[in-house]
């Protein structure tokens, strides 16, 4: 099996072109989990299949590192646009199909990759500092003064709490460092650990922050994650309604190789 490894602000993925020759059975959870294992496989926060689509330039199928098909992955979406562009079958702008619908993608002149996220109209305010919303994946956002010393421990406590343990949730801890600047750390379900970055998580944090600040209209929020920096731009048109949401940041190839499947 030929594969490529990509990362977007430290969120890393095994990329497989599954169009011309069928290389991976999407139902083989054990194999996908093995490939994502950092000691016994290739290693990655997830695996992404690039497949043909009859309604877009290509289809993205994303799997968490536990081998199960996941919900939308923002950094994975940016990485697959970079991957498709490197393969040469798309130009600098594209439309791709994902589990939550169609997304636009752009490879920018500076090399960064931007994708349009799904509109959001479902922010739930738990209290002034805690929010729930779905940005393609479900997220819990908690604004705090300082990031926890152990993101995995504190994130798991929320993810496996009575409120969320049945279906799971991604947990984001957010520190406000400027008027439109946030520092964020994310515990991801399916990975069951802190990741260096989470695209749908920073999107959730940016939208929640606009709710706190009362921002309306067009806005761009800058976010710092463990693996680098991202930007989220959007248009807030109502108390809980956001449209034209774009996630922008680096998406880079790390290496490529072959893996022998027995």
Backbone bond lengths (Angstrom), bond angles and torsions (degrees), N, CA, C in turn:
res aa  C-N    CA-C-N  psi(-1)  N-CA   C-N-CA  omega(-1)  CA-C   N-CA-C  phi
1 X - - - 1.452 - - 1.517 109.22 -
2 X 1.338 116.26 125.93 1.459 119.59 176.49 1.526 108.53 -89.56
3 X 1.323 116.53 137.66 1.461 120.69 -178.52 1.524 109.97 -139.74
4 X 1.317 114.57 162.03 1.453 122.93 171.92 1.522 107.25 -125.24
5 X 1.308 116.45 148.66 1.467 121.18 176.64 1.527 108.11 -113.76
6 X 1.342 116.46 126.93 1.457 122.43 179.13 1.526 109.59 -125.64
7 X 1.325 115.16 155.55 1.463 119.61 174.16 1.520 109.73 -140.12
8 X 1.341 114.39 144.09 1.460 121.67 174.93 1.513 108.16 -125.26
9 X 1.314 117.17 106.76 1.468 123.67 -173.14 1.533 112.33 48.24
10 X 1.327 115.39 43.74 1.455 120.84 175.26 1.514 115.12 86.69
11 X 1.306 118.46 -8.55 1.462 123.24 174.27 1.522 105.91 -83.62
12 X 1.349 117.64 108.64 1.465 119.66 -167.32 1.523 112.90 -110.27
13 X 1.342 114.39 146.07 1.463 121.35 -171.62 1.527 111.36 -139.73
14 X 1.325 114.56 142.81 1.463 121.63 168.60 1.522 106.87 -85.95
15 X 1.332 116.70 124.82 1.459 121.47 -177.89 1.524 109.20 -110.54
16 X 1.331 116.48 129.18 1.459 121.23 -179.30 1.524 109.37 -128.63
17 X 1.329 115.64 124.76 1.463 121.16 174.97 1.522 107.61 -78.94
18 X 1.318 117.10 104.40 1.457 122.75 -172.80 1.531 111.40 -104.23
19 X 1.353 116.92 20.96 1.471 120.36 -174.71 1.527 112.20 -82.71
20 X 1.319 117.16 -67.01 1.463 121.12 -171.04 1.517 112.25 -70.77
21 X 1.319 116.32 -45.45 1.467 120.09 -179.94 1.520 108.54 -124.55
22 X 1.317 115.54 131.74 1.467 121.71 -176.94 1.525 108.76 -72.85
23 X 1.339 116.83 108.66 1.462 120.00 -174.89 1.527 113.05 -103.09
24 X 1.321 117.20 -32.34 1.463 120.54 -177.51 1.518 109.56 -133.68
25 X 1.313 116.53 132.94 1.458 122.55 172.53 1.528 108.03 -80.36
26 X 1.329 118.62 117.22 1.458 120.52 -177.91 1.526 113.94 -57.99
27 X 1.317 117.14 -19.85 1.455 120.14 -179.80 1.514 114.30 -87.70
28 X 1.340 117.69 -2.69 1.466 121.13 -177.62 1.527 109.73 -87.17
29 X 1.337 116.47 78.38 1.455 121.62 -176.44 1.525 111.87 -61.94
30 X 1.335 117.32 -37.89 1.464 120.56 -177.63 1.530 110.62 -64.01
31 X 1.333 117.15 -42.84 1.463 120.45 179.54 1.526 110.83 -65.45
32 X 1.319 116.93 -44.64 1.461 120.10 -178.41 1.521 110.67 -63.97
33 X 1.337 117.54 -40.73 1.463 120.96 176.70 1.530 110.56 -63.20
34 X 1.332 117.08 -39.64 1.467 120.63 178.20 1.525 110.99 -63.46
35 X 1.327 116.65 -44.74 1.464 120.44 -179.58 1.526 111.00 -61.27
36 X 1.334 117.33 -35.38 1.462 121.22 -179.39 1.530 113.22 -80.10
37 X 1.324 117.26 -12.19 1.462 120.36 -178.65 1.528 110.15 -66.42
38 X 1.316 117.06 130.74 1.462 120.62 -174.95 1.525 113.32 -79.94
39 X 1.323 117.52 -9.34 1.460 119.87 177.87 1.527 112.57 -108.62
40 X 1.317 116.93 -35.40 1.459 120.24 -175.11 1.526 113.74 -110.95
41 X 1.318 116.85 -3.87 1.457 120.40 -179.90 1.515 111.40 -130.32
42 X 1.317 115.76 -147.90 1.460 121.27 178.12 1.522 109.92 -81.09
43 X 1.309 115.89 -42.80 1.453 121.92 179.36 1.512 112.72 99.52
44 X 1.340 116.46 129.87 1.451 120.43 177.21 1.516 111.26 175.37
45 X 1.335 115.56 158.22 1.463 120.17 173.79 1.522 110.94 -71.87
46 X 1.336 115.91 -17.99 1.447 120.25 179.22 1.509 111.17 -171.52
47 X 1.319 115.63 174.58 1.465 122.74 177.12 1.516 107.63 -126.70
48 X 1.345 116.22 138.48 1.454 120.96 -178.03 1.524 109.78 -126.58
49 X 1.325 115.55 127.53 1.460 121.65 174.24 1.525 109.12 -96.38
50 X 1.313 115.65 131.95 1.454 121.52 172.26 1.519 107.00 -98.70
51 X 1.333 117.31 115.55 1.456 121.47 -176.29 1.528 110.59 -125.93
52 X 1.319 115.90 163.75 1.456 121.33 178.94 1.521 110.06 -70.53
53 X 1.326 115.69 152.26 1.458 121.57 179.44 1.517 108.99 -136.52
54 X 1.334 116.17 142.65 1.463 119.77 177.59 1.527 112.25 -91.95
55 X 1.350 117.63 2.06 1.464 119.95 179.67 1.529 113.45 -131.96
56 X 1.327 116.86 6.37 1.464 120.99 178.17 1.528 108.28 -155.30
57 X 1.337 116.61 179.93 1.461 120.02 -179.73 1.528 111.74 -67.38
58 X 1.321 116.35 -32.04 1.465 121.19 176.96 1.523 108.84 -164.80
59 X 1.320 115.14 170.89 1.457 121.83 178.62 1.524 109.79 -118.25
60 X 1.314 115.65 138.93 1.463 122.61 177.32 1.524 109.18 -106.82
61 X 1.337 116.01 124.17 1.466 120.70 173.95 1.525 106.95 -118.06
62 X 1.306 115.47 116.45 1.467 121.41 -173.36 1.533 111.54 -107.02
63 X 1.335 115.56 136.89 1.463 122.52 177.18 1.523 109.23 -124.16
64 X 1.333 115.78 135.59 1.457 120.23 172.00 1.528 109.65 -70.26
65 X 1.316 116.18 168.04 1.467 119.56 -177.58 1.523 112.86 -68.78
66 X 1.348 117.72 -10.61 1.475 119.31 174.96 1.526 111.67 -83.20
67 X 1.341 116.78 1.01 1.462 121.08 177.11 1.515 115.00 93.79
68 X 1.318 117.08 -8.64 1.459 120.48 -177.24 1.524 110.87 -91.85
69 X 1.336 115.69 144.73 1.448 119.16 177.19 1.525 109.58 -63.64
70 X 1.319 115.63 133.82 1.447 120.71 -175.36 1.515 112.59 -105.02
71 X 1.324 115.12 179.16 1.456 121.72 174.13 1.529 108.14 -83.07
72 X 1.313 117.57 -168.25 1.456 120.85 -175.10 1.522 111.17 -61.56
73 X 1.329 115.75 139.86 1.467 122.61 177.67 1.532 107.66 -121.76
74 X 1.332 116.67 114.54 1.453 120.68 -176.06 1.520 113.64 -66.90
75 X 1.333 116.93 -49.14 1.464 119.31 178.20 1.525 111.08 -67.43
76 X 1.312 116.66 -34.73 1.460 120.01 175.50 1.518 111.33 -63.54
77 X 1.338 116.05 -38.33 1.458 120.35 176.55 1.516 111.58 -62.91
78 X 1.324 116.48 -41.44 1.464 119.64 177.95 1.536 110.45 -66.17
79 X 1.335 116.38 -39.36 1.467 119.82 -179.49 1.528 111.82 -67.73
80 X 1.329 117.74 -37.79 1.463 118.05 -178.71 1.527 110.96 -71.64
81 X 1.333 117.75 -28.98 1.460 119.66 173.79 1.531 109.45 -65.75
82 X 1.326 117.05 -43.17 1.466 120.71 177.22 1.528 110.64 -63.23
83 X 1.323 117.45 -38.87 1.458 123.11 179.48 1.527 110.73 -64.70
84 X 1.337 116.50 -49.22 1.466 120.71 179.50 1.526 111.15 -61.69
85 X 1.325 116.09 -38.17 1.471 121.11 178.65 1.534 109.87 -65.17
86 X 1.324 117.19 -42.58 1.470 121.30 179.34 1.526 111.30 -66.04
87 X 1.337 117.05 -33.70 1.464 120.48 177.44 1.525 111.34 -70.17
88 X 1.328 116.98 -19.76 1.451 121.35 172.86 1.510 116.49 90.43
89 X 1.331 118.06 11.01 1.466 117.93 -178.56 1.531 112.74 -103.77
90 X 1.326 118.06 2.34 1.458 120.78 168.68 1.527 108.24 -129.01
91 X 1.337 115.29 158.79 1.455 120.51 174.04 1.523 108.56 -92.39
92 X 1.299 118.21 -164.61 1.459 120.68 -173.56 1.531 113.34 -69.52
93 X 1.341 117.57 -15.39 1.467 120.70 174.97 1.522 109.21 -124.33
94 X 1.322 115.59 143.32 1.463 119.54 -173.88 1.525 110.23 -151.30
95 X 1.322 115.22 168.53 1.462 123.15 169.41 1.525 106.81 -129.13
96 X 1.337 116.51 128.62 1.460 119.29 178.66 1.516 110.83 -129.27
97 X 1.311 114.44 158.15 1.450 122.79 -176.98 1.524 109.04 -100.69
98 X 1.328 117.63 132.64 1.460 122.66 176.74 1.523 108.81 -132.98
99 X 1.295 116.77 -179.86 1.462 121.41 -173.45 1.526 112.12 -62.74
100 X 1.349 117.17 -26.17 1.461 120.44 -179.42 1.518 112.85 -103.68
101 X 1.345 116.89 14.41 1.456 119.59 176.38 1.515 113.13 119.00
102 X 1.330 116.19 -165.02 1.454 121.87 -177.01 1.527 111.24 -85.21
103 X 1.335 114.82 144.96 1.461 121.76 179.54 1.522 109.45 -133.40
104 X 1.311 116.75 141.50 1.456 121.79 170.46 1.525 108.84 -88.00
105 X 1.324 115.68 147.29 1.457 120.35 177.53 1.511 110.80 -138.64
106 X 1.339 116.11 150.58 1.459 121.42 -179.46 1.526 109.60 -139.38
107 X 1.337 115.87 135.49 1.459 121.40 167.49 1.525 105.73 -96.84
108 X 1.319 117.39 115.22 1.452 122.55 -173.00 1.532 111.37 -83.73
109 X 1.336 117.76 159.86 1.470 120.64 -178.82 1.522 114.02 -57.56
110 X 1.340 117.79 -29.47 1.474 120.08 179.52 1.521 112.92 -84.09
111 X 1.351 117.21 3.72 1.456 121.15 178.09 1.517 114.24 94.14
112 X 1.328 117.52 -14.33 1.461 119.40 176.71 1.524 109.97 -69.73
113 X 1.317 115.35 160.84 1.465 120.99 -179.90 1.523 108.75 -123.25
114 X 1.322 115.02 135.33 1.461 121.84 -178.93 1.517 109.43 -123.24
115 X 1.338 117.00 135.67 1.463 120.30 174.85 1.522 109.46 -128.07
116 X 1.322 114.91 147.73 1.454 120.48 177.15 1.520 109.27 -87.69
117 X 1.314 115.95 124.00 1.451 122.01 -179.71 1.533 109.45 -86.63
118 X 1.311 116.03 165.56 1.458 120.82 177.53 1.527 110.29 -67.36
119 X 1.336 116.12 148.39 1.462 120.18 175.42 1.523 109.71 -59.84
120 X 1.317 115.92 151.95 1.471 121.54 -178.21 1.524 109.04 -124.75
121 X 1.318 116.31 131.86 1.471 121.02 176.19 1.521 111.23 -143.93
122 X 1.335 114.79 34.41 1.471 117.50 -170.56 1.526 113.47 -137.25
123 X 1.333 118.11 32.23 1.463 118.67 177.82 1.530 110.01 -69.61
124 X 1.330 114.89 128.67 1.458 121.02 175.90 1.529 107.94 -113.16
125 X 1.326 116.93 122.88 1.458 122.07 -178.54 1.520 109.23 -90.81
126 X 1.332 115.98 111.91 1.467 120.43 177.56 1.520 109.08 -77.87
127 X 1.330 116.13 -50.05 1.458 123.02 168.72 1.526 106.69 -153.58
128 X 1.327 117.92 -170.03 1.464 120.54 -173.66 1.527 113.24 -62.56
129 X 1.328 117.91 -20.34 1.459 121.25 -174.82 1.526 113.27 -118.89
130 X 1.332 118.07 -0.01 1.465 121.48 -176.49 1.523 109.97 -130.14
131 X 1.347 114.66 134.13 1.458 120.74 -175.47 1.525 110.66 -137.69
132 X 1.315 115.74 152.63 1.463 123.11 170.81 1.526 107.77 -123.54
133 X 1.332 116.87 137.28 1.454 120.87 175.20 1.512 109.65 -164.42
134 X 1.322 115.25 161.96 1.455 121.91 179.31 1.520 108.67 -115.81
135 X 1.323 116.69 117.59 1.460 122.31 178.95 1.533 110.22 -112.86
136 X 1.320 115.46 35.22 1.460 122.56 -170.89 1.514 110.10 106.73
137 X 1.319 116.10 -25.21 1.462 126.16 170.40 1.526 107.36 -139.26
138 X 1.336 117.92 150.60 1.468 119.73 -178.18 1.528 111.41 -76.52
139 X 1.341 115.93 137.95 1.462 120.63 -177.02 1.516 112.35 -135.95
140 X 1.324 114.04 144.21 1.451 124.32 168.75 1.529 105.75 -109.11
141 X 1.327 117.52 127.72 1.463 122.25 -177.83 1.522 108.92 -120.75
142 X 1.336 115.58 125.09 1.461 120.97 -178.26 1.530 108.99 -125.02
143 X 1.327 117.09 117.23 1.458 121.98 177.15 1.525 109.00 -87.04
144 X 1.334 116.01 125.61 1.463 121.70 -175.88 1.529 109.37 -137.15
145 X 1.341 116.31 170.87 1.467 120.99 -177.97 1.524 112.27 -78.54
146 X 1.335 116.59 -35.56 1.462 121.28 -179.22 1.524 109.33 -142.36
147 X 1.324 116.81 143.78 1.465 119.77 178.47 1.525 110.35 -65.36
148 X 1.331 118.49 141.82 1.467 121.25 178.73 1.521 111.72 -60.34
149 X 1.319 116.16 151.01 1.463 120.99 178.01 1.523 111.03 -68.94
150 X 1.325 117.11 -31.31 1.464 121.77 -178.30 1.527 108.75 -126.20
151 X 1.344 115.82 91.37 1.468 120.96 -177.79 1.528 111.16 -62.76
152 X 1.328 116.74 -39.54 1.466 120.29 -179.22 1.521 110.79 -61.33
153 X 1.313 117.43 -46.32 1.461 121.37 -177.78 1.526 111.00 -65.82
154 X 1.333 116.40 -50.22 1.454 119.67 -176.58 1.533 111.79 -71.10
155 X 1.338 116.49 -34.23 1.454 119.95 177.27 1.513 112.11 -67.52
156 X 1.339 116.33 -42.43 1.464 120.73 179.66 1.526 111.25 -64.46
157 X 1.328 116.26 -32.69 1.465 119.53 179.65 1.525 110.97 -62.43
158 X 1.331 116.86 -35.33 1.463 120.65 176.95 1.520 110.47 -78.66
159 X 1.336 115.95 -47.44 1.465 121.24 -176.04 1.528 112.03 -59.02
160 X 1.340 117.83 -36.11 1.463 121.86 -178.31 1.530 112.78 -102.21
161 X 1.319 116.69 14.10 1.461 119.85 175.63 1.527 109.71 -69.85
162 X 1.309 116.63 164.96 1.461 120.67 -178.12 1.527 111.91 -56.78
163 X 1.325 117.19 -32.93 1.459 122.09 -176.32 1.530 111.73 -67.72
164 X 1.369 117.32 -32.74 1.459 119.90 -169.89 1.533 115.38 -122.68
165 X 1.316 118.86 -9.38 1.461 119.47 -168.77 1.528 113.77 -63.77
166 X 1.323 118.39 -25.38 1.465 120.38 -176.78 1.524 111.99 -64.94
167 X 1.326 117.54 -47.64 1.474 119.97 -178.59 1.524 112.60 -113.56
168 X 1.322 117.39 -12.33 1.455 120.73 179.22 1.513 112.47 81.12
169 X 1.321 115.97 161.10 1.459 121.72 178.39 1.517 108.57 -155.85
170 X 1.315 116.96 152.23 1.457 121.54 173.52 1.521 107.78 -85.65
171 X 1.328 116.53 141.43 1.457 121.32 -172.62 1.528 109.40 -118.92
172 X 1.336 115.65 124.20 1.464 121.73 -177.51 1.521 110.91 -119.11
173 X 1.333 115.34 126.82 1.462 121.62 173.99 1.528 107.16 -104.79
174 X 1.333 116.41 128.41 1.465 120.72 -170.66 1.523 110.78 -128.71
175 X 1.329 115.05 132.29 1.466 122.41 175.18 1.523 107.75 -115.67
176 X 1.323 116.60 129.91 1.461 121.19 177.99 1.521 108.36 -83.56
177 X 1.341 117.25 120.34 1.466 121.38 -178.16 1.522 112.61 -112.94
178 X 1.323 118.16 -6.52 1.459 122.24 178.49 1.508 109.11 -167.38
179 X 1.321 117.28 178.16 1.466 120.59 -176.32 1.523 112.54 -61.82
180 X 1.332 117.06 -36.26 1.468 120.29 176.70 1.533 109.76 -131.74
181 X 1.319 116.89 33.92 1.465 121.80 -177.91 1.522 109.76 -130.46
182 X 1.319 115.83 131.54 1.458 121.79 -178.80 1.520 110.71 -129.74
183 X 1.324 115.79 147.16 1.465 122.07 169.70 1.515 106.87 -109.66
184 X 1.327 116.77 132.70 1.463 119.76 -171.82 1.527 111.44 -138.95
185 X 1.316 115.69 143.02 1.467 122.77 172.19 1.522 107.54 -129.34
186 X 1.344 116.77 139.45 1.470 121.12 -172.12 1.521 111.73 -128.41
187 X 1.315 114.81 134.48 1.469 123.10 168.53 1.521 106.33 -100.24
188 X 1.344 117.03 123.59 1.461 120.47 -175.61 1.528 111.94 -105.95
189 X 1.313 115.67 129.21 1.455 120.26 171.87 1.532 107.94 -66.29
190 X 1.308 117.60 151.11 1.464 120.62 -177.78 1.510 111.54 87.97
191 X 1.328 116.89 -39.46 1.468 121.86 169.75 1.523 107.77 -89.17
192 X 1.319 116.00 -33.81 1.468 125.44 -179.71 1.522 111.71 58.07
193 X 1.316 114.52 44.09 1.460 121.13 -179.89 1.525 107.67 -166.13
194 X 1.322 115.72 171.22 1.453 119.94 171.23 1.523 109.06 -70.73
195 X 1.319 116.99 139.48 1.458 121.31 171.07 1.526 108.32 -112.01
196 X 1.325 115.65 160.59 1.466 119.70 -177.74 1.527 111.62 -69.16
197 X 1.320 116.45 -17.60 1.461 121.11 -178.78 1.511 108.91 -168.31
198 X 1.331 116.44 153.71 1.463 121.76 175.31 1.525 107.57 -145.27
199 X 1.328 116.86 114.61 1.457 121.11 -175.46 1.513 113.84 -65.11
200 X 1.339 117.06 -46.22 1.461 118.59 178.13 1.524 110.50 -69.27
201 X 1.340 117.09 -25.97 1.461 121.38 177.84 1.513 112.56 -70.17
202 X 1.339 117.63 -45.30 1.464 119.00 178.68 1.530 110.04 -67.23
203 X 1.334 116.42 -32.62 1.462 119.62 175.53 1.529 110.17 -63.04
204 X 1.320 115.99 -45.14 1.470 120.25 178.59 1.522 110.92 -61.97
205 X 1.325 117.08 -40.34 1.464 121.03 -179.82 1.527 110.91 -65.53
206 X 1.327 116.79 -43.00 1.459 120.74 -178.98 1.528 111.59 -63.89
207 X 1.328 116.84 -43.40 1.459 120.18 -179.77 1.531 111.02 -67.89
208 X 1.322 116.52 -39.35 1.467 120.22 178.24 1.525 110.61 -64.30
209 X 1.333 116.25 -39.37 1.466 120.11 -179.94 1.528 110.74 -64.62
210 X 1.324 116.90 -38.32 1.460 119.34 178.55 1.520 110.33 -63.65
211 X 1.332 116.57 -30.44 1.459 120.82 177.09 1.526 109.86 -68.20
212 X 1.338 116.40 -41.74 1.467 120.70 178.20 1.527 111.14 -62.72
213 X 1.332 115.98 -44.54 1.465 121.40 -173.99 1.526 113.11 -83.84
214 X 1.320 117.02 -13.32 1.450 119.55 -178.72 1.513 113.67 75.66
215 X 1.345 116.43 27.15 1.463 120.06 177.74 1.524 110.25 -70.47
216 X 1.324 116.76 136.16 1.458 121.57 171.69 1.522 108.54 -131.11
217 X 1.322 115.96 160.39 1.454 120.33 -178.09 1.517 111.02 81.45
218 X 1.319 116.02 -156.94 1.459 121.22 -176.50 1.526 110.88 -81.78
219 X 1.328 115.53 135.80 1.468 120.39 -177.45 1.521 109.62 -151.36
220 X 1.330 116.34 150.83 1.461 122.20 172.67 1.519 108.70 -124.54
221 X 1.326 116.25 129.52 1.464 122.71 178.20 1.527 108.03 -111.96
222 X 1.319 116.91 134.65 1.461 122.32 178.81 1.524 108.52 -103.11
223 X 1.330 115.76 133.99 1.461 120.34 -174.60 1.520 111.23 -129.04
224 X 1.327 114.70 139.34 1.460 121.83 176.42 1.523 108.66 -107.60
225 X 1.337 115.80 124.81 1.466 121.33 177.47 1.530 108.02 -119.31
226 X 1.300 116.45 173.59 1.461 120.04 -176.72 1.523 111.86 -59.65
227 X 1.354 117.28 -30.60 1.452 121.26 -176.68 1.515 115.35 -98.13
228 X 1.358 118.52 5.45 1.461 119.06 179.63 1.515 112.51 144.91
229 X 1.327 116.36 -146.27 1.462 121.73 -174.86 1.524 111.34 -129.32
230 X 1.326 115.73 143.79 1.459 122.94 179.07 1.524 109.37 -134.27
231 X 1.330 115.27 161.97 1.455 121.53 176.12 1.526 108.98 -127.69
232 X 1.314 115.43 141.41 1.463 121.18 173.88 1.519 107.85 -126.19
233 X 1.328 116.94 119.28 1.459 121.42 175.43 1.523 108.48 -112.89
234 X 1.342 116.14 151.06 1.464 119.99 -175.24 1.517 109.22 -163.89
235 X 1.327 114.13 170.76 1.462 121.80 172.94 1.521 107.45 -124.42
236 X 1.320 115.88 114.62 1.460 120.22 178.45 1.515 108.40 -90.66
237 X 1.331 116.22 118.11 1.466 120.72 -174.53 1.527 112.68 -112.10
238 X 1.335 116.67 -2.99 1.460 121.14 178.70 1.506 109.29 -163.14
239 X 1.328 117.67 173.89 1.463 120.49 -178.14 1.518 112.47 -54.96
240 X 1.327 116.93 -37.23 1.458 121.01 -177.65 1.525 111.97 -125.75
241 X 1.319 117.39 18.68 1.461 121.03 -173.87 1.533 111.29 -119.39
242 X 1.331 115.18 124.71 1.450 122.11 -179.88 1.532 108.84 -131.54
243 X 1.320 116.24 136.55 1.449 121.03 179.09 1.528 109.44 -136.00
244 X 1.335 115.91 170.95 1.466 122.24 179.76 1.527 110.81 50.90
245 X 1.323 115.92 50.82 1.468 122.63 -178.36 1.533 109.20 -89.53
246 X 1.335 116.56 124.58 1.462 121.65 -179.97 1.523 110.24 -124.96
247 X 1.322 115.16 134.23 1.466 123.27 176.49 1.520 108.01 -109.14
248 X 1.339 117.51 124.49 1.455 121.82 -173.30 1.527 111.29 -131.00
249 X 1.333 115.49 138.10 1.459 120.57 176.40 1.513 110.45 174.44
250 X 1.334 117.10 -176.88 1.462 120.75 -179.26 1.527 112.28 -72.43
251 X 1.333 115.48 148.12 1.472 122.57 173.54 1.519 105.73 -144.78
252 X 1.320 116.78 111.95 1.458 120.20 -167.83 1.522 112.67 -129.26
253 X 1.326 114.46 143.60 1.463 120.35 173.41 1.527 109.08 -74.27
254 X 1.328 115.81 136.83 1.464 121.41 178.60 1.524 110.44 -100.65
255 X 1.335 116.37 -51.38 1.462 121.58 176.50 1.529 109.34 -167.39
256 X 1.305 116.88 174.03 1.464 121.97 173.80 1.532 108.32 -139.02
257 X 1.326 115.36 162.36 1.453 118.80 -178.57 1.512 111.23 -174.70
258 X 1.311 115.51 -168.17 1.459 121.57 175.65 1.519 109.40 -123.89
259 X 1.312 115.48 148.67 1.453 122.35 179.45 1.511 107.26 -128.32
260 X 1.309 116.94 126.92 1.451 120.95 -178.04 1.525 109.45 -86.17
261 X 1.340 115.03 119.10 1.460 121.09 179.60 1.504 109.10 -98.96
262 X 1.319 117.47 122.53 1.469 120.81 -176.99 1.530 110.07 -93.16
